[in-house]
Amino acid sequence: MEAGDRGVNGPTAPGPVEQELSLQRGNEVGCDFGIDSNAVEDRCGVCLGDNTSCETVYRTYNEQEGFGYVDVGVIPEGARDILVKEAEEAGNFLALRSVGSDEYFLNGNFIIQWNGEYEAGGTTFYYERSGNMENLTAPGPTNQPVMLQVGSSFHRNG
């Protein structure tokens, strides 16, 4: 063995096996990857952050009803804790589309989908419609932007 080499019994960095064993013993691993660490991500996704590195965006869409899709805004890459909800009943439907193409993830091509989970922007969106009220939530973070649209005069799928 050369000077500076470490043998089998020498110090090693914790690997998956050590982490797995520690977790099985009831230890917690924080966002800083420290065992028994209380480190957590803030609402912005920053480990040990102070909630100041992101902003909450509030928008109200008040356009008149029409036919087809209208862009409401882009849900940007990195968005977290996404909540889109109707303030009052409307004859419109929420839709999610790729920013770079005409690919729809939710309520595209004039077909309204059922309540459920829909993958878009690298996260899972949860779509719920009850009567004429809708909401759309996602934990994020998104890894690519997603276009939020409002569409009207559709037919329900099924």
N, C-alpha and C positions, 0 to 999 in steps of 0.2 A: 504494500500500500504506500502511496506517495504521501508526502506531507500535505496536509490540507484536505485529503480525501476523508470521507466519513464512512465508517463501516455500517453494517446493518443495524447495529444498536445505537448509532449516533443520532443526534437531534434531527428531526424531520418536521416539515410544516404540516399542520393538521390537514388531513385529506378527507374525502367523503366518508371513509370508514370511521374515523375519529368523530366527525360531526354526527354521523348516524348513531353511534354509540352514546354520545353525549345526549342527544335528543331522546333516546330511549330511556335514559336515566331521569328524564324530567327537566333537563336544562333547557333554557331558552337561548336562541341565537338572535341577536339584534340585527338591525339593518346595516350595522357596521361590521357584521359577521363575527362579532365577539360572543363567546359562549358566556351565558349568564349576563348578557348585556341587556339593559333596558332601552337601548337606542331604538327609536321608531321613526318612520317617515312622517313628515307633516303632511297637510292636505295638498301641498304642491309636489309631493313625491321626493322631497329632499331629506336625507337621513340627518337626524338631529336638527332639522330646519326650524324656522320660526314663523312659517306661513306668510312670509313677505316676498317670496320670489315668484309668485304667480298672482294673477288677478281673476276675480270673478266677473263674468260677463253676463249682463242682463239685457235682453232685447225683447221688444214687443212688436209683433207683426200685426198690422191692422189693415191690410189691403182688402179691397172688395173681392167677392167671389167671382170666379171666371171659369174658364175651361183650360185644363192642362196643368203644367208644372211651373212654379215660380220659385226661383232661388231665394232663400231666406238668409242664408249665410253659411260660411265655412266653419266647420268644427276643426280646429287646427291640430296638427301633430302635437302630441304631448298633453292633450286635454284629458282631464280627470274629473270624476264626480259629475258626469254629464246628466242634466235633467232638462228635458223639453216637455212642456205641458201646455194644454189649452187652458186659457183663463175662463172661457165660456164655450158652450156648444156651438159648433160650426159645421157646415157641410163639407169642409175640407179634410184632407188626409195628409199626415206627415209622411215624407219619403226621404230615403237616404240614397245618395248616388256618389259614385267615384268622382273625384275632382278632375282626374285626367282622362276620363272616358265617359261613355253613356251607360256604363254598367250600373245597374241598380242593386242595392242590397235589401231594400225594403220598399214595398208598395210601388214598384216600377211598372212601366208599360201598361198603365191604366188598370192594374189589377191590385186589389187591396188584400193584403195577407192577414192571416189569423194572428191572434195574440201569441207571442212566443219570443224566442231568442234568435237574433240575427247577427252574423259576423260582419263587421265593417270596420275599416281602419285599424285592424289589429286588436280589436276588443269586441266584447259581446254586448250588443244593445238589446234591451228588454223592451218589447213593444206591447202596450196594453191599450185596448180600446173597449169602452163600455158605453153603449149607446152612441152618442155623437161626441163623447169626450175621449181624448187620447193622451197618453204620455209615453215618453221614450226616455230610458235611463241607461247609463253605462258606467262601469267603474273606471274604465280607462287603465292606463293611459293609451291614447291612440298612437299608432306608429306611422300614420299617414293621414293627411287631411280628408275629411268627408263633407260633401255638400248636403246641407239640410234644405229640403224643399217642401213646399205646400202644393198639393194637387187637388183638383176638384173634378166633379162629374165622372166618377169612376164606377166600376162594377165590383162587387165583393167576390173574392176567390171562393169557389166551392158552391 
